[in-house]
């Protein structure tokens, strides 16, 4: 199936994913640890929270190596999709350096790493009972993969060495509801909480490493919609040039510009195309913003951002979709493509189900 770039109406009827045979070799090709441009999470449906509430630890081997079949390789030799270990139950994805990518599990807190060129994958961070990972973000300065999530009912932001899998930072977040996505800036890590109208701030050292300081908080104010209890709100987050961050809102839709110092939010007007709804992950490449599940359950909305006085505006460009998408949650840009992880929320028996990453064209 070929990915579609829709600049008008798309038929969004999902198609079933046919699980493909994979080559079985255990001598995996290691990711090429060289610098490249970086990537990099939903919606207000209860399925995500129900999935998390019933998450169970899944044992995995130290190394698995599914690869995309030869007939699926196209577009400069890149696979059209990459299989993840059965039962991964992925949520966040990030990438770098080079073809390396990382996917986190909401079920058991493992991080799977792999190679976008070969499709080989292995476990970087072993599972831990009760741990759930959502958003991931790779920081090129330090080689750390940052992850937002929880251990039991307690929110955490972790820093994981991308080479060894060692946890080098663990910040407990008091009062967290549902830590969701995060972005790394020069001085701090900023994380959304979908159940609490605030940004969580983890301060960094000058070298970009965890400072060990307690988590700080910035309340979302201004035009930010007041959130009733037990609703799903702020989700994806990325850093805009010159200071602001951009959020999407799973419950009411839309894109929001937030001053990270004051927490004052205002909507980003989007012209053209369908409304931005059901937002999950965000990915920013230059001034092109990819909003995963920005229109329907199986698509990515693409907008171009531009400055407008002291604020920002956006113009709808396209909708990306593909028959292989199955409730996509987050995306990362790498090697000239957009790589989208399929969370498959709501499927029967997720602990024994197949999961995969789908490659889409950039717009």
C-alpha positions in Angstrom: 0.0 0.0 0.0 1.3 3.4 -0.9 1.1 6.3 1.6 -1.2 9.1 0.5 -0.7 12.8 0.7 -4.2 14.2 0.6 -4.6 17.9 -0.3 -8.3 17.4 -0.5 -10.7 14.7 0.8 -9.2 11.3 1.7 -11.1 8.1 2.3 -10.0 7.3 5.8 -11.4 3.8 6.0 -8.7 1.8 7.8 -7.4 -1.4 6.4 -6.3 -4.4 8.3 -2.5 -4.9 8.7 -1.2 -8.1 7.2 1.6 -9.4 9.3 4.6 -10.1 7.1 7.1 -12.9 7.5 10.5 -11.6 8.7 14.0 -12.8 8.3 15.2 -14.6 11.4 18.8 -13.7 12.2 20.1 -12.8 15.6 23.3 -11.1 14.6 21.7 -7.7 14.2 23.3 -4.8 12.5 24.1 -2.2 15.2 22.7 1.3 14.7 25.2 3.7 13.2 26.0 6.1 16.0 26.7 9.2 14.0 25.1 12.6 14.1 22.1 13.4 11.9 19.2 15.8 12.1 16.7 15.0 14.9 13.2 14.0 15.0 11.6 13.9 18.0 3.0 12.2 21.4 -3.5 12.1 22.1 -6.7 12.1 21.9 -9.5 12.3 24.4 -10.8 8.8 24.0 -10.9 6.6 27.1 -9.2 3.7 25.3 -5.7 5.0 26.1 -6.4 5.2 29.8 -8.0 1.8 29.8 -5.1 0.3 28.1 -2.7 1.9 30.6 -4.9 0.8 33.5 -4.7 -2.8 32.4 -1.0 -2.8 31.4 0.9 -5.9 32.4 4.6 -6.6 32.2 5.7 -8.5 29.1 8.9 -10.5 29.2 11.2 -9.8 26.2 14.5 -11.2 25.0 17.6 -9.0 25.1 17.8 -8.9 21.3 15.2 -9.3 18.6 15.8 -8.5 14.9 12.6 -8.4 12.7 13.4 -6.8 9.4 11.2 -5.5 6.6 10.8 -7.9 3.6 12.6 -7.0 0.4 9.4 -6.3 -1.5 8.5 -3.6 1.0 11.7 -1.6 0.5 11.2 1.4 -1.7 12.2 5.1 -1.7 16.0 5.0 -1.4 16.0 1.5 0.1 14.1 2.4 3.2 11.5 -0.1 4.5 7.8 1.0 4.3 7.3 -0.3 7.8 9.3 -1.8 10.6 8.0 -4.6 12.9 8.3 -4.2 16.6 8.4 -7.1 19.1 5.0 -8.7 19.6 3.2 -7.2 22.6 5.3 -4.0 22.6 2.2 -1.7 22.9 4.1 1.4 21.8 3.3 5.0 22.4 6.2 7.3 21.8 8.9 7.4 19.1 12.1 9.4 18.6 15.2 9.2 16.4 18.9 10.0 16.2 21.7 9.8 15.6 21.7 8.6 11.9 19.1 5.9 11.3 18.7 5.0 15.0 15.2 5.1 16.5 13.6 4.5 19.9 10.1 3.3 20.8 8.7 3.2 24.4 6.1 0.8 25.8 3.0 1.9 27.8 2.7 -1.7 29.0 6.0 -2.5 30.6 8.2 0.5 30.3 10.8 -1.0 28.0 12.5 1.0 25.2 13.1 -0.7 21.9 15.8 0.7 19.7 16.5 -0.1 16.1 17.8 0.9 12.7 15.5 2.7 10.2 17.4 1.4 7.2 17.7 -2.3 8.1 14.6 -2.7 10.4 16.7 -4.5 13.0 15.5 -3.9 16.6 16.6 -4.8 20.1 15.7 -3.9 23.7 17.6 -0.9 25.0 15.9 -0.5 28.4 14.5 -3.6 30.0 10.9 -3.8 31.1 10.0 -2.9 34.7 6.7 -4.0 36.4 4.4 -1.0 36.8 6.4 1.4 34.5 4.7 3.0 31.6 6.4 5.2 29.0 4.6 7.7 26.8 6.5 10.5 25.0 10.2 10.1 24.0 12.7 12.7 22.9 16.4 12.2 21.8 18.8 15.0 22.7 21.8 15.1 20.3 23.9 17.1 22.7 24.1 14.4 25.3 23.0 11.2 23.6 20.2 10.8 26.1 16.7 9.6 25.4 14.2 11.4 27.6 11.0 9.7 28.5 7.8 10.8 30.2 5.5 8.4 32.0 4.7 6.8 35.3 5.8 4.1 37.8 2.6 2.9 39.4 0.6 6.0 40.1 3.6 8.3 40.4 4.7 10.5 37.5 8.4 10.4 36.3 10.6 11.9 33.7 13.6 9.6 32.9 16.9 10.2 31.1 18.3 7.0 29.4 21.7 6.6 27.8 21.0 5.8 24.1 24.1 3.6 23.9 24.0 1.5 27.1 20.3 1.8 28.2 21.5 3.0 31.7 19.0 5.3 33.5 21.1 8.4 34.3 18.2 10.6 35.5 14.9 10.0 37.3 12.8 13.0 38.3 9.7 12.2 40.3 6.8 14.5 39.5 4.5 15.1 42.5 0.8 15.5 41.7 1.1 14.2 38.1 -2.0 13.0 36.4 -0.9 11.7 33.0 2.5 12.8 31.9 2.3 12.5 28.2 4.8 14.1 25.8 8.0 16.1 26.2 10.5 18.3 24.4 14.1 19.1 25.3 15.4 22.7 25.1 18.8 24.2 26.0 18.0 24.7 29.6 15.1 22.3 30.5 12.8 19.4 29.6 9.2 20.5 29.2 6.4 17.8 29.6 2.7 18.0 29.2 0.2 16.5 31.6 -3.0 15.5 29.9 -5.0 15.5 33.2 -3.5 18.6 34.8 -3.4 22.1 33.2 0.3 22.7 33.7 3.7 22.1 32.2 6.3 20.1 34.1 9.8 21.5 34.0 13.0 19.4 34.6 16.0 21.7 34.7 19.3 20.8 33.0 22.9 21.5 33.6 24.9 23.7 31.2 25.9 20.5 29.4 22.3 19.5 29.0 22.3 16.7 31.5 19.9 16.1 34.4 20.5 18.6 37.2 19.0 16.5 39.9 16.8 19.5 40.9 13.1 18.8 41.9 10.5 19.2 39.1 9.0 22.6 38.7 5.6 23.6 37.3 4.1 26.3 35.0 0.3 26.6 35.1 -1.4 26.9 31.7 -3.4 30.1 31.7 -4.6 32.8 29.3 -6.9 31.3 26.6 -6.1 27.7 27.5 -9.5 25.9 27.9 -10.3 25.1 31.5 -10.3 21.4 31.9 -13.0 19.6 33.8 -11.9 16.7 36.1 -10.9 13.4 34.5 -10.6 14.8 30.9 -7.8 14.4 28.4 -6.3 17.8 27.3 -2.7 18.9 26.6 -0.9 16.2 24.6 1.9 16.9 22.1 4.6 19.5 22.6 7.4 21.0 20.5 9.6 24.1 20.9 9.1 27.0 18.5 11.9 29.4 17.6 12.6 32.2 20.0 11.1 30.7 23.1 7.4 29.6 22.9 6.2 26.0 22.8 3.4 24.7 20.7 0.8 22.2 22.2 -2.2 20.5 20.8 -5.4 19.8 22.7 -6.9 16.4 22.5 -10.3 17.3 23.9 -11.2 20.6 22.2 -8.7 20.4 19.3 -6.5 23.1 17.8 -2.9 24.2 18.2 -1.8 26.5 21.1 1.2 28.8 21.5 2.4 28.9 25.1 4.9 31.2 26.8 6.9 28.7 28.9 7.9 31.4 31.4 4.4 32.6 32.2 2.2 29.7 31.0 0.0 32.2 29.1 -1.6 30.3 26.1 -3.3 31.6 23.0 -4.7 29.7 20.0 -2.7 29.4 16.8 -5.2 30.1 13.9 -5.1 27.5 11.2 -6.4 28.4 7.7 -7.5 26.0 5.0 -8.1 22.3 5.3 -10.1 20.4 8.0 -10.0 21.4 11.7 -7.2 20.1 13.8 -8.9 17.6 16.1 -8.0 14.6 18.3 -4.4 15.6 18.5 -1.7 13.2 19.8 2.0 13.6 19.0 3.6 16.6 17.4 6.7 16.7 15.2 8.3 19.9 14.0 10.7 20.1 11.1 11.7 23.7 10.4 8.4 25.4 10.3 6.4 22.4 9.1 4.4 20.9 12.0 3.0 17.3 11.8 0.0 16.7 14.1 -0.6 13.0 14.5 -4.3 12.1 14.4 -5.0 15.7 13.4 -8.2 15.0 11.5 -9.3 11.3 11.7 -8.2 8.1 13.5 -5.7 7.1 10.8 -3.9 10.2 9.6 -1.4 13.0 10.2 -2.3 16.7 9.6 0.5 18.9 8.1 0.6 22.7 8.6 3.1 25.4 7.9 3.8 27.9 10.6 4.7 31.5 10.2 5.2 34.5 12.5 2.4 37.0 12.9 3.5 39.9 14.9 4.1 38.5 18.4 2.4 35.3 17.7 2.1 32.5 15.2 -0.3 31.4 12.5 -0.6 28.2 10.5 -1.7 27.1 7.1 -3.0 23.6 6.4 -0.9 21.9 3.8 -1.9 18.2 3.6 -3.2 15.1 5.3 -0.9 12.1 5.3 -2.5 8.7 5.5 -1.8 5.1 4.7 -3.7 1.8 4.9 -1.1 0.4 7.3 -1.8 3.1 9.9 -3.7 1.7 13.0 -4.4 4.4 15.6 -1.0 6.2 15.1 0.2 8.0 18.3 3.5 9.8 17.6 5.9 10.4 14.8 9.6 11.2 14.2 11.3 12.8 11.2 14.5 11.1 10.0 16.2 10.2 6.7 13.8 12.3 4.8 10.7 10.5 5.9 8.1 10.6 8.7 8.1 7.5 10.8 4.8 6.9 12.7 4.3 4.4 15.5 0.9 2.6 15.6 -0.4 2.3 19.1 -3.5 0.2 18.0 -5.5 1.3 21.1 -8.5 -0.8 21.7 -7.5 -4.0 19.9 -8.2 -7.4 21.6 -5.3 -9.1 23.4 -2.7 -6.3 22.9 -0.1 -8.3 24.9 0.1 -10.8 22.1 -0.6 -8.6 19.1 1.8 -7.4 16.4 2.9 -3.7 16.3 4.8 -1.7 13.8 6.2 1.6 12.6 4.9 3.0 9.3 7.0 5.2 7.0 5.2 8.2 5.4 6.5 10.9 3.0 7.2 14.3 4.4 5.2 17.2 3.1 
